[in-house]
Amino acid sequence: MEYILGGAAAVVAAPILLPAMGFTAFGGVLAPLLPSQMVALAPVLSGGGVPAGGMVALLQSAGAAGISEAGNAALAAVWAVAAGVANAL
């Protein structure tokens, strides 16, 4: 049961949490929230520029355009497994 609840909670919460964290559809990331700090740190860690396909790019894309059906399925699967693992501990 924890698997189902964890996956469902992630799918419901993601569209609410991403904009609340600062990953928005309007004007990119919001400062001084977490995304602006991630954008500032990504070039340092990657040797220059924000890597395409990296975590910052993925989160900004999801915050700006929403999460696709495939993305929702992946999100639900990851969080379902995480909920099950957390319950087992």
C-alpha positions in Angstrom: 0.0 0.0 0.0 2.9 2.4 0.8 4.1 1.9 -2.8 0.8 3.2 -4.3 0.5 6.1 -1.9 4.1 7.1 -2.4 3.7 7.1 -6.2 0.4 8.9 -6.1 1.6 11.5 -3.7 4.6 12.3 -5.9 2.5 12.7 -9.1 0.0 15.0 -7.2 2.7 17.0 -5.4 5.2 17.6 -8.3 3.1 20.2 -10.2 2.6 22.1 -6.9 6.1 21.8 -5.5 8.2 22.7 -8.6 6.7 26.2 -8.9 6.8 26.6 -5.1 10.5 25.8 -5.2 11.1 28.4 -7.9 11.1 26.4 -11.2 8.5 28.4 -13.0 7.1 28.8 -16.5 7.5 32.6 -16.3 11.0 34.1 -16.4 13.0 30.9 -15.6 14.1 30.3 -12.1 13.3 32.6 -9.2 16.0 34.1 -7.0 17.0 33.6 -4.2 15.4 30.2 -4.1 17.0 26.8 -4.5 16.9 26.8 -8.4 19.0 30.0 -8.7 21.6 28.5 -6.4 21.6 25.3 -8.5 22.0 27.3 -11.7 24.9 29.2 -10.1 26.6 25.9 -8.9 26.0 23.8 -12.0 28.7 25.5 -14.2 31.2 25.2 -11.5 30.6 21.4 -11.1 30.4 20.7 -14.8 33.3 22.8 -16.0 31.1 25.6 -17.6 27.5 26.0 -18.4 24.4 24.2 -17.2 24.5 20.8 -18.7 21.7 19.8 -21.1 19.8 16.9 -19.7 21.1 17.5 -16.2 19.1 17.8 -13.0 18.7 21.6 -13.2 17.6 21.5 -16.9 15.2 18.6 -16.1 13.6 20.4 -13.2 13.3 23.7 -15.0 11.7 22.0 -18.0 9.2 20.2 -15.8 8.4 23.5 -13.9 8.0 25.4 -17.1 6.2 23.0 -19.4 4.7 20.5 -16.9 5.4 16.8 -16.6 4.5 14.5 -19.4 2.6 11.2 -19.0 5.9 9.3 -19.3 7.5 11.6 -16.7 4.5 11.1 -14.3 4.9 7.3 -14.7 8.6 7.5 -14.0 8.1 9.8 -11.1 5.4 7.6 -9.6 7.7 4.5 -10.0 10.7 6.1 -8.3 8.7 7.4 -5.4 6.7 4.2 -5.0 10.0 2.3 -4.7 11.4 5.0 -2.3 8.2 4.7 -0.2 8.6 1.0 0.0 12.2 1.1 0.9 11.5 3.8 3.6 8.8 1.6 5.0 11.1 -1.4 5.1 13.6 0.5 7.2 
